[in-house]
Amino acid sequence: MKKKYSTDRLRLKRLRLEDNDFIFDLLNSEGWLTFIGDRGIKTKDDSQKYIQLTLADPNITYWVVKSRVDQVSVGLISFIKRDYLDHHDLGFAFLPAFLNRGYAYEAAGRVLQDLLKDPHHKTILATARVDNIRSAKLLEKLGFQFKNEMEHENKRILLYSITRH
C-alpha cells in the first residue's frame, strides 16, 4: 500500500497533522455527520487529537485527496480493518463543494487498483448506510458487488465486496 497516489486531476497523500483544518471541516460536514456519524469534533484541538489517534492506529490508513491544480484538500479515502468485518473496508468522504465531480470515483478507483494487487488484500469490503444511495451507486461503479444488509451500532448498512481473481 503506497503512501502517495496520483491521477490526472488529483494527488493523494497519507494523512498528516498538518491536515487539521481540512479534517475539522470534513468531519463536521453534513455528509459526514449524516452518513458516517458525529465523532465529537467540536474544536481544532479535537480534530488534532482525532488525527493523532488515527495515525497511531495500525488498522487505519487515510489518504487526503487534493486537487492537482490548486492543492486544495477535497476529500478522504480510507482503508480500515474494522473489528466487525472479515476484511479491510475501503471508504471515501468528500467536502460538499467537491461532490458530483467524479473525484471520489477517481481517487477510490486509483487506491483500489493498487490494493487489489496486494496479496494480503485479495478481498476488500465497503459499506454504505442504507439511505446513502449515492455511495452505494459509486461502490457498484467501482466494481464492488452487494453481499448483504447488516446492522451495526443500530444502523442498517449495506455490505459490498470485491475480490481479486
MARMARNU-812878 format. One record per residue: residue number from 1; residue in three letters; y negated, z, x of N, C-alpha, C, O in turn. Coordinates in steps of 0.05 Angstrom, whole numbers, plus 5000, padded with zeros to 4 digits. Example, Ala and Ser with C-alpha at 12.3 -4.5 7.8 and 13.67 -1.06 7.14 Angstrom:
<atoms>
(atom 1; ALA; (5114; 5156; 5264); (5090; 5156; 5246); (5066; 5156; 5264); (5066; 5169; 5285));
(atom 2; SER; (5045; 5142; 5257); (5021; 5143; 5273); (4999; 5157; 5258); (4977; 5161; 5268));
</atoms>
This chain:
<atoms>
(atom 1; MET; (5023; 5000; 5017); (5000; 5000; 5000); (4975; 5000; 5018); (4972; 5017; 5035));
(atom 2; LYS; (4959; 4980; 5013); (4935; 4977; 5031); (4912; 4996; 5023); (4911; 5006; 5001));
(atom 3; LYS; (4894; 4999; 5043); (4870; 5015; 5038); (4848; 4998; 5025); (4831; 5009; 5012));
(atom 4; LYS; (4849; 4972; 5031); (4828; 4954; 5021); (4841; 4929; 5009); (4862; 4920; 5018));
(atom 5; TYR; (4828; 4918; 4989); (4836; 4892; 4978); (4811; 4877; 4972); (4789; 4888; 4971));
(atom 6; SER; (4814; 4851; 4969); (4791; 4835; 4961); (4800; 4811; 4944); (4822; 4802; 4946));
(atom 7; THR; (4781; 4802; 4928); (4785; 4778; 4912); (4760; 4761; 4916); (4743; 4769; 4931));
(atom 8; ASP; (4758; 4739; 4902); (4734; 4722; 4904); (4709; 4738; 4897); (4688; 4734; 4909));
(atom 9; ARG; (4711; 4755; 4876); (4687; 4768; 4866); (4686; 4798; 4873); (4665; 4810; 4869));
(atom 10; LEU; (4708; 4810; 4882); (4709; 4839; 4884); (4720; 4848; 4911); (4734; 4834; 4925));
(atom 11; ARG; (4712; 4873; 4918); (4724; 4887; 4940); (4734; 4914; 4930); (4721; 4927; 4914));
(atom 12; LEU; (4757; 4922; 4939); (4769; 4947; 4931); (4773; 4964; 4956); (4786; 4955; 4975));
(atom 13; LYS; (4763; 4988; 4955); (4767; 5007; 4977); (4776; 5034; 4966); (4769; 5041; 4944));
(atom 14; ARG; (4791; 5048; 4982); (4800; 5074; 4974); (4777; 5092; 4968); (4755; 5091; 4980));
(atom 15; LEU; (4781; 5110; 4949); (4761; 5129; 4941); (4752; 5146; 4964); (4768; 5154; 4981));
(atom 16; ARG; (4726; 5152; 4965); (4715; 5169; 4987); (4696; 5189; 4974); (4687; 5186; 4951));
(atom 17; LEU; (4689; 5209; 4989); (4670; 5230; 4979); (4643; 5217; 4972); (4629; 5226; 4954));
(atom 18; GLU; (4636; 5196; 4986); (4610; 5182; 4981); (4609; 5168; 4954); (4588; 5159; 4946));
(atom 19; ASP; (4632; 5166; 4940); (4633; 5153; 4914); (4626; 5172; 4891); (4631; 5166; 4868));
(atom 20; ASN; (4614; 5195; 4898); (4609; 5216; 4879); (4592; 5207; 4854); (4600; 5213; 4832));
(atom 21; ASP; (4570; 5193; 4858); (4553; 5185; 4836); (4569; 5167; 4817); (4567; 5169; 4793));
(atom 22; PHE; (4584; 5148; 4828); (4600; 5130; 4812); (4621; 5145; 4796); (4624; 5140; 4772));
(atom 23; ILE; (4635; 5163; 4809); (4656; 5178; 4795); (4644; 5195; 4773); (4656; 5197; 4751));
(atom 24; PHE; (4621; 5207; 4778); (4608; 5222; 4757); (4602; 5204; 4733); (4607; 5212; 4710));
(atom 25; ASP; (4591; 5181; 4738); (4584; 5162; 4716); (4609; 5152; 4701); (4610; 5152; 4677));
(atom 26; LEU; (4630; 5145; 4716); (4654; 5134; 4704); (4669; 5155; 4687); (4676; 5149; 4665));
(atom 27; LEU; (4672; 5179; 4698); (4687; 5200; 4683); (4671; 5210; 4659); (4683; 5225; 4643));
(atom 28; ASN; (4646; 5204; 4657); (4630; 5211; 4634); (4624; 5187; 4616); (4608; 5190; 4597));
(atom 29; SER; (4636; 5164; 4622); (4631; 5141; 4605); (4647; 5143; 4579); (4668; 5157; 4578));
(atom 30; GLU; (4638; 5129; 4559); (4651; 5131; 4533); (4680; 5123; 4534); (4697; 5136; 4522));
(atom 31; GLY; (4686; 5101; 4548); (4714; 5092; 4551); (4732; 5112; 4564); (4755; 5116; 4554));
(atom 32; TRP; (4723; 5124; 4585); (4739; 5145; 4599); (4744; 5168; 4580); (4767; 5177; 4577));
(atom 33; LEU; (4723; 5178; 4568); (4726; 5202; 4551); (4743; 5196; 4527); (4759; 5213; 4519));
(atom 34; THR; (4742; 5172; 4516); (4757; 5165; 4492); (4787; 5160; 4499); (4804; 5170; 4486));
(atom 35; PHE; (4792; 5144; 4520); (4819; 5134; 4524); (4834; 5149; 4547); (4858; 5147; 4548));
(atom 36; ILE; (4820; 5162; 4564); (4833; 5177; 4586); (4831; 5207; 4582); (4851; 5221; 4584));
(atom 37; GLY; (4807; 5216; 4576); (4804; 5244; 4569); (4782; 5258; 4586); (4777; 5250; 4608));
(atom 38; ASP; (4771; 5278; 4574); (4750; 5294; 4586); (4761; 5310; 4609); (4779; 5327; 4605));
(atom 39; ARG; (4751; 5306; 4633); (4760; 5321; 4657); (4742; 5344; 4664); (4744; 5356; 4685));
(atom 40; GLY; (4722; 5349; 4646); (4704; 5371; 4650); (4684; 5367; 4673); (4675; 5386; 4685));
(atom 41; ILE; (4678; 5341; 4678); (4659; 5335; 4699); (4631; 5335; 4687); (4622; 5315; 4677));
(atom 42; LYS; (4617; 5357; 4690); (4591; 5360; 4678); (4568; 5359; 4698); (4545; 5355; 4691));
(atom 43; THR; (4575; 5363; 4724); (4554; 5362; 4745); (4565; 5346; 4768); (4588; 5339; 4770));
(atom 44; LYS; (4547; 5339; 4787); (4555; 5324; 4811); (4573; 5341; 4828); (4590; 5330; 4842));
(atom 45; ASP; (4570; 5367; 4827); (4588; 5385; 4842); (4616; 5383; 4830); (4636; 5383; 4845));
(atom 46; ASP; (4618; 5381; 4804); (4644; 5378; 4790); (4658; 5352; 4799); (4681; 5351; 4805));
(atom 47; SER; (4642; 5331; 4801); (4654; 5305; 4809); (4662; 5305; 4838); (4682; 5293; 4846));
(atom 48; GLN; (4647; 5319; 4854); (4654; 5322; 4883); (4681; 5337; 4886); (4698; 5329; 4902));
(atom 49; LYS; (4684; 5358; 4870); (4710; 5373; 4871); (4733; 5356; 4861); (4755; 5357; 4871));
(atom 50; TYR; (4727; 5340; 4840); (4748; 5322; 4829); (4757; 5302; 4850); (4781; 5298; 4854));
(atom 51; ILE; (4738; 5291; 4865); (4745; 5272; 4886); (4761; 5287; 4908); (4781; 5276; 4917));
(atom 52; GLN; (4753; 5310; 4916); (4767; 5325; 4936); (4796; 5331; 4928); (4815; 5328; 4944));
(atom 53; LEU; (4800; 5339; 4903); (4827; 5344; 4893); (4844; 5319; 4892); (4867; 5319; 4898));
(atom 54; THR; (4831; 5297; 4884); (4845; 5271; 4882); (4853; 5262; 4910); (4876; 5253; 4914));
(atom 55; LEU; (4835; 5264; 4929); (4842; 5256; 4957); (4864; 5273; 4969); (4879; 5264; 4986));
(atom 56; ALA; (4865; 5298; 4961); (4885; 5316; 4972); (4913; 5313; 4960); (4932; 5323; 4971));
(atom 57; ASP; (4915; 5299; 4938); (4940; 5297; 4923); (4955; 5271; 4933); (4945; 5249; 4928));
(atom 58; PRO; (4978; 5274; 4946); (4992; 5251; 4956); (5004; 5233; 4934); (5013; 5211; 4939));
(atom 59; ASN; (5004; 5243; 4909); (5014; 5227; 4887); (4993; 5210; 4873); (4999; 5195; 4854));
(atom 60; ILE; (4968; 5211; 4883); (4946; 5196; 4871); (4932; 5178; 4892); (4925; 5187; 4914));
(atom 61; THR; (4929; 5153; 4884); (4913; 5134; 4900); (4892; 5121; 4882); (4900; 5110; 4861));
(atom 62; TYR; (4867; 5122; 4889); (4846; 5109; 4874); (4832; 5089; 4892); (4827; 5094; 4916));
(atom 63; TRP; (4827; 5065; 4881); (4811; 5045; 4895); (4786; 5041; 4878); (4787; 5036; 4854));
(atom 64; VAL; (4763; 5043; 4891); (4738; 5037; 4877); (4733; 5007; 4879); (4735; 4995; 4901));
(atom 65; VAL; (4727; 4995; 4857); (4723; 4966; 4855); (4693; 4961; 4856); (4677; 4972; 4840));
(atom 66; LYS; (4685; 4944; 4875); (4657; 4937; 4878); (4653; 4907; 4876); (4670; 4891; 4884));
(atom 67; SER; (4630; 4900; 4865); (4622; 4872; 4865); (4616; 4863; 4893); (4603; 4876; 4908));
(atom 68; ARG; (4627; 4840; 4901); (4622; 4829; 4928); (4593; 4821; 4931); (4583; 4823; 4954));
(atom 69; VAL; (4580; 4813; 4910); (4553; 4803; 4912); (4533; 4825; 4919); (4518; 4822; 4938));
(atom 70; ASP; (4534; 4847; 4905); (4514; 4868; 4909); (4526; 4895; 4917); (4511; 4915; 4919));
(atom 71; GLN; (4552; 4897; 4920); (4566; 4921; 4928); (4563; 4944; 4908); (4565; 4968; 4916));
(atom 72; VAL; (4557; 4938; 4883); (4555; 4958; 4862); (4584; 4966; 4853); (4600; 4948; 4849));
(atom 73; SER; (4589; 4992; 4851); (4615; 5001; 4841); (4617; 4995; 4811); (4599; 5004; 4795));
(atom 74; VAL; (4638; 4981; 4803); (4641; 4973; 4775); (4665; 4986; 4762); (4665; 4988; 4737));
(atom 75; GLY; (4685; 4994; 4777); (4708; 5005; 4765); (4727; 5018; 4784); (4721; 5022; 4808));
(atom 76; LEU; (4751; 5025; 4774); (4770; 5040; 4790); (4798; 5030; 4783); (4804; 5026; 4759));
(atom 77; ILE; (4815; 5027; 4803); (4843; 5022; 4799); (4858; 5046; 4810); (4852; 5056; 4831));
(atom 78; SER; (4877; 5056; 4794); (4892; 5080; 4802); (4922; 5073; 4805); (4932; 5055; 4791));
(atom 79; PHE; (4935; 5088; 4822); (4964; 5086; 4825); (4974; 5115; 4828); (4970; 5127; 4849));
(atom 80; ILE; (4987; 5125; 4808); (4993; 5153; 4806); (5023; 5158; 4799); (5034; 5145; 4782));
(atom 81; LYS; (5035; 5176; 4813); (5062; 5186; 4806); (5058; 5210; 4788); (5052; 5232; 4797));
(atom 82; ARG; (5062; 5206; 4762); (5059; 5227; 4743); (5086; 5241; 4738); (5107; 5229; 4739));
(atom 83; ASP; (5084; 5267; 4734); (5109; 5283; 4731); (5125; 5275; 4706); (5149; 5280; 4705));
(atom 84; TYR; (5113; 5263; 4686); (5127; 5256; 4661); (5137; 5227; 4661); (5148; 5219; 4641));
(atom 85; LEU; (5133; 5213; 4683); (5142; 5185; 4685); (5161; 5182; 4709); (5158; 5196; 4729));
(atom 86; ASP; (5181; 5164; 4706); (5201; 5160; 4727); (5190; 5144; 4751); (5201; 5147; 4773));
(atom 87; HIS; (5169; 5129; 4747); (5158; 5112; 4768); (5128; 5115; 4769); (5116; 5127; 4751));
(atom 88; HIS; (5115; 5105; 4790); (5086; 5105; 4792); (5074; 5089; 4769); (5085; 5071; 4758));
(atom 89; ASP; (5049; 5097; 4762); (5034; 5086; 4740); (5009; 5072; 4750); (4993; 5085; 4765));
(atom 90; LEU; (5005; 5047; 4744); (4981; 5033; 4751); (4961; 5035; 4728); (4968; 5031; 4705));
(atom 91; GLY; (4936; 5042; 4735); (4915; 5045; 4715); (4889; 5032; 4723); (4886; 5024; 4746));
(atom 92; PHE; (4871; 5031; 4705); (4845; 5019; 4710); (4824; 5031; 4691); (4830; 5039; 4669));
(atom 93; ALA; (4799; 5033; 4701); (4777; 5042; 4684); (4752; 5029; 4696); (4748; 5028; 4720));
(atom 94; PHE; (4735; 5019; 4678); (4710; 5005; 4687); (4686; 5016; 4672); (4688; 5023; 4648));
(atom 95; LEU; (4664; 5015; 4685); (4639; 5023; 4672); (4633; 5004; 4649); (4639; 4980; 4651));
(atom 96; PRO; (4621; 5014; 4627); (4616; 4997; 4604); (4600; 4971; 4610); (4606; 4950; 4598));
(atom 97; ALA; (4582; 4972; 4628); (4565; 4949; 4635); (4581; 4926; 4648); (4572; 4904; 4650));
(atom 98; PHE; (4606; 4932; 4657); (4622; 4913; 4671); (4647; 4905; 4657); (4665; 4893; 4669));
(atom 99; LEU; (4649; 4911; 4631); (4671; 4903; 4615); (4669; 4874; 4607); (4647; 4862; 4607));
(atom 100; ASN; (4691; 4862; 4599); (4691; 4834; 4589); (4683; 4813; 4610); (4672; 4792; 4603));
(atom 101; ARG; (4687; 4819; 4635); (4680; 4800; 4656); (4705; 4792; 4672); (4704; 4776; 4691));
(atom 102; GLY; (4728; 4802; 4664); (4753; 4796; 4678); (4758; 4812; 4704); (4777; 4807; 4718));
(atom 103; TYR; (4740; 4832; 4709); (4743; 4848; 4733); (4768; 4865; 4733); (4782; 4866; 4754));
(atom 104; ALA; (4775; 4877; 4711); (4799; 4894; 4710); (4824; 4877; 4716); (4842; 4886; 4731));
(atom 105; TYR; (4826; 4854; 4703); (4849; 4836; 4708); (4850; 4828; 4737); (4871; 4828; 4749));
(atom 106; GLU; (4827; 4820; 4748); (4826; 4810; 4776); (4834; 4833; 4795); (4850; 4828; 4814));
(atom 107; ALA; (4822; 4856; 4792); (4827; 4878; 4811); (4855; 4889; 4808); (4870; 4893; 4828));
(atom 108; ALA; (4863; 4895; 4783); (4890; 4906; 4779); (4912; 4886; 4787); (4932; 4893; 4798));
(atom 109; GLY; (4907; 4861; 4781); (4926; 4840; 4789); (4930; 4838; 4819); (4952; 4834; 4829));
(atom 110; ARG; (4908; 4841; 4834); (4909; 4840; 4863); (4925; 4863; 4874); (4942; 4859; 4892));
(atom 111; VAL; (4920; 4887; 4865); (4935; 4911; 4874); (4964; 4909; 4865); (4982; 4914; 4881));
(atom 112; LEU; (4969; 4901; 4841); (4996; 4898; 4831); (5012; 4878; 4847); (5036; 4883; 4854));
(atom 113; GLN; (5000; 4856; 4854); (5013; 4836; 4870); (5024; 4848; 4897); (5046; 4842; 4905));
(atom 114; ASP; (5008; 4864; 4909); (5016; 4877; 4934); (5037; 4899; 4930); (5056; 4900; 4945));
(atom 115; LEU; (5033; 4915; 4909); (5052; 4937; 4904); (5080; 4927; 4898); (5100; 4940; 4906));
(atom 116; LEU; (5082; 4905; 4884); (5108; 4894; 4877); (5123; 4883; 4901); (5147; 4878; 4900));
(atom 117; LYS; (5110; 4880; 4924); (5123; 4872; 4949); (5135; 4896; 4963); (5151; 4893; 4981));
(atom 118; ASP; (5126; 4920; 4956); (5134; 4944; 4969); (5162; 4952; 4960); (5166; 4956; 4936));
(atom 119; PRO; (5181; 4955; 4978); (5209; 4962; 4969); (5210; 4990; 4955); (5230; 4995; 4941));
(atom 120; HIS; (5191; 5007; 4959); (5191; 5033; 4946); (5181; 5031; 4917); (5184; 5051; 4902));
(atom 121; HIS; (5171; 5009; 4909); (5160; 5006; 4882); (5170; 4982; 4868); (5156; 4964; 4860));
(atom 122; LYS; (5197; 4981; 4864); (5209; 4959; 4850); (5200; 4958; 4821); (5197; 4937; 4810));
(atom 123; THR; (5197; 4981; 4809); (5187; 4983; 4782); (5161; 4998; 4781); (5158; 5019; 4794));
(atom 124; ILE; (5142; 4987; 4767); (5116; 5000; 4763); (5111; 5003; 4734); (5116; 4985; 4718));
(atom 125; LEU; (5101; 5026; 4726); (5095; 5032; 4698); (5065; 5031; 4693); (5049; 5031; 4712));
(atom 126; ALA; (5058; 5030; 4668); (5030; 5032; 4659); (5030; 5043; 4631); (5049; 5038; 4616));
(atom 127; THR; (5009; 5057; 4625); (5007; 5069; 4598); (4980; 5062; 4586); (4960; 5057; 4600));
(atom 128; ALA; (4979; 5063; 4560); (4954; 5059; 4545); (4957; 5075; 4519); (4978; 5075; 4507));
(atom 129; ARG; (4935; 5088; 4511); (4936; 5101; 4485); (4940; 5081; 4463); (4932; 5058; 4466));
(atom 130; VAL; (4953; 5089; 4442); (4960; 5070; 4420); (4935; 5056; 4410); (4936; 5033; 4402));
(atom 131; ASP; (4912; 5070; 4409); (4888; 5058; 4399); (4872; 5042; 4419); (4850; 5033; 4413));
(atom 132; ASN; (4882; 5040; 4443); (4868; 5025; 4464); (4880; 4996; 4466); (4894; 4989; 4484));
(atom 133; ILE; (4873; 4980; 4446); (4884; 4954; 4443); (4876; 4936; 4467); (4893; 4920; 4476));
(atom 134; ARG; (4852; 4939; 4477); (4843; 4922; 4500); (4860; 4927; 4525); (4868; 4908; 4538));
(atom 135; SER; (4866; 4952; 4531); (4882; 4958; 4554); (4910; 4948; 4550); (4922; 4937; 4569));
(atom 136; ALA; (4921; 4951; 4527); (4949; 4941; 4521); (4950; 4911; 4525); (4969; 4901; 4537));
(atom 137; LYS; (4930; 4897; 4515); (4930; 4868; 4519); (4928; 4860; 4549); (4940; 4841; 4558));
(atom 138; LEU; (4911; 4875; 4563); (4908; 4870; 4592); (4935; 4875; 4607); (4942; 4859; 4624));
(atom 139; LEU; (4948; 4896; 4600); (4974; 4902; 4613); (4994; 4879; 4608); (5008; 4871; 4627));
(atom 140; GLU; (4994; 4868; 4584); (5012; 4846; 4578); (5004; 4821; 4594); (5021; 4806; 4603));
(atom 141; LYS; (4978; 4816; 4596); (4968; 4793; 4611); (4975; 4796; 4641); (4980; 4776; 4654));
(atom 142; LEU; (4976; 4821; 4651); (4984; 4825; 4679); (5014; 4822; 4683); (5023; 4822; 4706));
(atom 143; GLY; (5030; 4820; 4662); (5058; 4816; 4664); (5075; 4840; 4657); (5100; 4839; 4659));
(atom 144; PHE; (5062; 4862; 4649); (5077; 4886; 4640); (5090; 4880; 4613); (5079; 4865; 4597));
(atom 145; GLN; (5113; 4892; 4609); (5127; 4889; 4584); (5128; 4917; 4569); (5132; 4937; 4582));
(atom 146; PHE; (5123; 4916; 4544); (5123; 4940; 4528); (5152; 4952; 4528); (5171; 4937; 4523));
(atom 147; LYS; (5154; 4978; 4533); (5180; 4991; 4533); (5184; 5008; 4508); (5203; 5006; 4494));
(atom 148; ASN; (5165; 5027; 4504); (5167; 5044; 4481); (5141; 5060; 4477); (5123; 5059; 4494));
(atom 149; GLU; (5140; 5073; 4455); (5118; 5091; 4448); (5127; 5119; 4453); (5150; 5126; 4447));
(atom 150; MET; (5110; 5136; 4465); (5118; 5163; 4470); (5094; 5182; 4465); (5072; 5173; 4461));
(atom 151; GLU; (5099; 5207; 4466); (5078; 5227; 4462); (5074; 5242; 4488); (5094; 5251; 4501));
(atom 152; HIS; (5049; 5246; 4496); (5043; 5263; 4519); (5016; 5277; 4513); (4997; 5265; 4505));
(atom 153; GLU; (5017; 5303; 4516); (4993; 5320; 4511); (4981; 5315; 4483); (4957; 5312; 4480));
(atom 154; ASN; (4999; 5314; 4464); (4992; 5310; 4436); (4978; 5283; 4430); (4963; 5281; 4411));
(atom 155; LYS; (4983; 5263; 4447); (4972; 5237; 4443); (4995; 5217; 4444); (5013; 5219; 4460));
(atom 156; ARG; (4993; 5197; 4426); (5013; 5175; 4426); (5004; 5154; 4447); (4981; 5145; 4446));
(atom 157; ILE; (5022; 5148; 4465); (5016; 5128; 4485); (5038; 5106; 4486); (5061; 5111; 4479));
(atom 158; LEU; (5030; 5083; 4494); (5048; 5060; 4497); (5056; 5059; 4526); (5039; 5061; 4544));
(atom 159; LEU; (5082; 5056; 4531); (5092; 5054; 4558); (5100; 5025; 4564); (5114; 5013; 4549));
(atom 160; TYR; (5090; 5016; 4587); (5095; 4988; 4596); (5109; 4990; 4623); (5106; 5009; 4638));
(atom 161; SER; (5123; 4968; 4630); (5138; 4967; 4655); (5137; 4939; 4667); (5138; 4919; 4652));
(atom 162; ILE; (5137; 4937; 4693); (5141; 4912; 4706); (5160; 4917; 4730); (5157; 4937; 4743));
(atom 163; THR; (5178; 4899; 4734); (5199; 4902; 4755); (5200; 4877; 4772); (5200; 4855; 4763));
(atom 164; ARG; (5200; 4882; 4798); (5203; 4861; 4818); (5232; 4851; 4817); (5250; 4867; 4815));
(atom 165; HIS; (5235; 4825; 4818); (5262; 4814; 4818); (5271; 4805; 4845); (5293; 4795; 4849));
</atoms>
